[in-house]
């Protein structure tokens, strides 16, 4: 999970660099096409099983659709928002899940965690506010990413132990390519004509495919070998890594309001995760769904 937290914002940074030069549908096609091109030969060489059937197949289709939607929203947001702000806003997800669990699913949630959720929402608003004032509605896209990847993580957790991580990612890559090829062909002026002109852009496309593939393998492995309550606190390291990467590549540093909001989100989120872990040790209540993992790398 630590590796994921480092690599995921790197992939987000590459997506931000590509955002002004290459259409979104082509970025998605290459992101998943490279994933399939890397993993299918690896499966052939290692003799892994990558066929999925029954309920696992339908969950994999659903997971791939959510994967495409989440990455599309995140890549669009990164065209307008600083890297650290976009990543931090997506971490509203555990607060949303906890509130839904209490008021929709009628789960037992203590008042201290509800207060932490309220504080976390306030921190998220502090991050959104300066970005919304500058760019408008795209500042809200990371919230949509958070909702989408909440479901994505639940589905991944459901099938992680029933499938090989490399096989799962290979199947998802093939499914996504099957979806994106006709989309690129229909949106291009002369059919399947790619608007990639220079070696620099090709290098970025290769990088985003490789980084995204590696990041999601690491995330899937972490969920396969450790409970979400164990790896969840580490996921918040993605925010400081994204801040440093955003400063190093784009010279973006959160302003005072956004920086305060990021600190509040991290503190409240860590409290919720650690409190959930302590509660699960005391009672047989199942743990809450995992918090977000990063987003574009998916």
N, C-alpha and C positions, 0 to 999 in steps of 0.2 A: 504493500500500500504506500510505503514511503517512495518507492520508485515511481508509482503512478502519480503521486503528488508533485514530483519533479517534472516528469515527462509530459503530463497533461497540459500544464500551462505553456510549455514549449510548443506543443502542437497548436494551441490556441494562438500563440504569437505568430506562428507560420501562417495560420489561417488569416490573421489580421493583415499580414504582409501581402497575401494573395488577394485579399478582398477588393482592392482597388484595381486589380489588373485582370482577373480571370472571373467569368460568370460563376455564380453559385452552383448551378447544376453541374458544370464541368468539374469544379472542385470536389463535389460529392462523388461524381463518377470516378475520379482518380483516387480519392480517399479510400473507397471501398474496392476499386479495381486492384490497386496495389496490395491491399490486404489479402485479397484472394490469390493474387500472383505470388505472394510470399508464402502463404500457408499451404496451398494445395501441393506444391512440390515437397514441402516439409512433411505433409501427411503421407505422401507416396513413399518417401524415403524411410520413414519411421514405422510404417505399417499401421498407423492409427485408424480407428473407425470414425468416419465423419458423416455417416448417414444418420438421419434422425427420422423417427416415425411416430405415429399416433399423436398423443397430446403434446409431446415434446416438440414435434414438428410445428404444430399450430402455435405453440408458445414462442418458438423460434421465429416464425413469420411475424407475430405480434411484436417481438423484441426488435426485429430488424426495422419494422415500420416506425417504432418509437425512436430507434437509433437515428434513422434518417431525419425524422422530424426534429428531434432534439438538436442534432448537429446543424441542421439548416437554420434553426432559430438562433443558435449560439453564434454561428458564423456571420449571420446578418447583424446581430448585436455588436459583434466585434468591429464591424465596419464603422461604427459610430462611437463606441464607448472605449475608454481606457481599459486595458487588460485586467488590472486589479479590480476595478469597479464591477466589470461584467462578471468576473468569477465570484466576487464577494456577494453580489445580489443573488446568485443561484443558491447560496447557502441558506436562503429562507426556507428551503424545502423541509428540513426536520421540524421546523415550527409549524408549518402547514399540516404536516402529517400528524403531529401530536394533537393539534386542535381538532382536526377531523376525527381522530381516534376518540377523543373525549365526547364531542357533541354529536357525531354522526354514528360511530360504531359503539358508543356508550362504554368505552374502555375506562378503566380506573386510572386517572391521571391526577397526581397530587397538586395542591394549589401552588407549591413552589415551582413546579415545572410550568404551570400555566403562566405564572408571573415571569419566568425566564423567557417564555415564548413572546409575551408582550414586549419585554425589553428587546428581544431579538428583532421583532418586527419594527420597533422604533429605530434600531440601528440600521436595518435595511432601508428604511425611509430616508435616513440621513445619507446613505450612499446613493439612493436613487435621485434624491432632490436636485443636487447640482447637475447630474447628467441629464435629467428630464428637462431642466431649464435650458440646457444647451441644445439638445438634439430631439426632444419631444418623445413620441411613442416608442422609438426603438429602445429607450432606457427601460421599458417594461418587459422586453423580450426575455431577459434572463429569468424573470419570474415564471414565464411560460416554460422555459427550459427546466426550472426546478420542479414544476408539477409533472412534466413529461418524464424526467429521469427518476422521479420517485417511483413511478410505475415500472420504469425500465429496470431499476435495481431490484424491485420485488420479483419481476419475472426472471431476471438473471439468477437471483438467489433460489428460485423455485427449480430451475433446471441445471444449476451449476454442478450438483453432485451426480446428476444423471448423464452428463455429457463430458467429453474431453474438451478442455478449454480451447485448444488449438482447432479441433474439429468444429466446435461451435462458432468460432470466429470465421473459419473458412466458409461454412455454410451461410453465415450472415453476409459475408462479402459477396458471394455468388448471388444471393437473393437481391442485395442492394444494387448490384450491377445490372441485373435483369430489369429492375425498376427504372434505373437512371438512364440506361442506353436509349430507350424510346423517348424519354423526356428530352434528352440532349438533341436527339435527331429531330424532334418536333419543334424545338425552340430555335434551332440553328437556321440561318437564312438559306443555306443550301444543303439541308440535311445534317448529317453528322460531321459538321465542320468545326474544329476546335479553335478557339481564340487564344491559343498559347503560341507566342511568337519567339521568345528568347530562351537561351539556356538557363538564365536566372529563374524564370518562371517554372521551367521543367524541374530544376533542382528543388524548388519549393514544393512542387506537387509530389515529388518522390519523398521529400522529407515528411510531409504531412501524412502520407500513407504509411511510411515506416514508423513514425512516432506514434500515430494513432493506433496502429496494430499492436505495437509493443505495450503501450499504456493499458489497452483493454485486456490484453493477456495477463498483465500483472494484477489488474483489478479482479478479473475472474478467478485467478489463482488464489488471491487473498480471501475471497468469499468461499472458495472451495475448501481451504485448509484452516480457516479460523472463523469463529462466529462474528457477526457484524458488530456486536458490542465490543469486541477486542480491537478491531481495526478502525472503528468509527472515529475515535478521537484523533487519530493520525490524519484523517482526511482534511482537517482544518489547516494543516500545514500547507495545503495548496494555495491558500490566500497569501501568506507572506512570500512564497515562491513566485506567485504570479506578480506580486508587487515589485519584487527585485527584477524579474525578467522584463516587465513593462518599462521599468526605469532604464535598464541596460540597453534595450533595443529601440524603444520609442521615446525615451526621455520623458515618460509620463510618470508623475508622482501624484498620488491622491491629495486633493486640497484638504484643509483642516477639517471641514465638515465630513467629507467622505472618509478620511482617515479615522476620525472618531467613530463613525458608523461601522467601519470595518472592525475596529477593536471591540465594539459592543457586540457585533454579530458573532465574532469568534468566542468571546467570553460567555455569552448566553448559550451559544450552541454547545460548547464544551461542557457547560454546567448541565444542560439537558441530557447529553449523552452519558456523562458520568453518573448523574442521578439515576438515569434509567438502568445503568449497569448495577448500581447499588440496590435498587428496588428489585431487579430480577433475581439477585442473589438471596433476597429475603423472602420472596414469594414465588410461587410457580407460574406467575403471569408471564406469557410470552413477551420477549423484548419488542420494542417499537421497531418499525421499518428503519433501515439504515439511512443516514444522512447522505447528501449528494456526493458524487464524485465528479469529477470534472468533466466535464461537459464536452468540449469539442473533441477531445481525444477519443471519445467513444467511437 
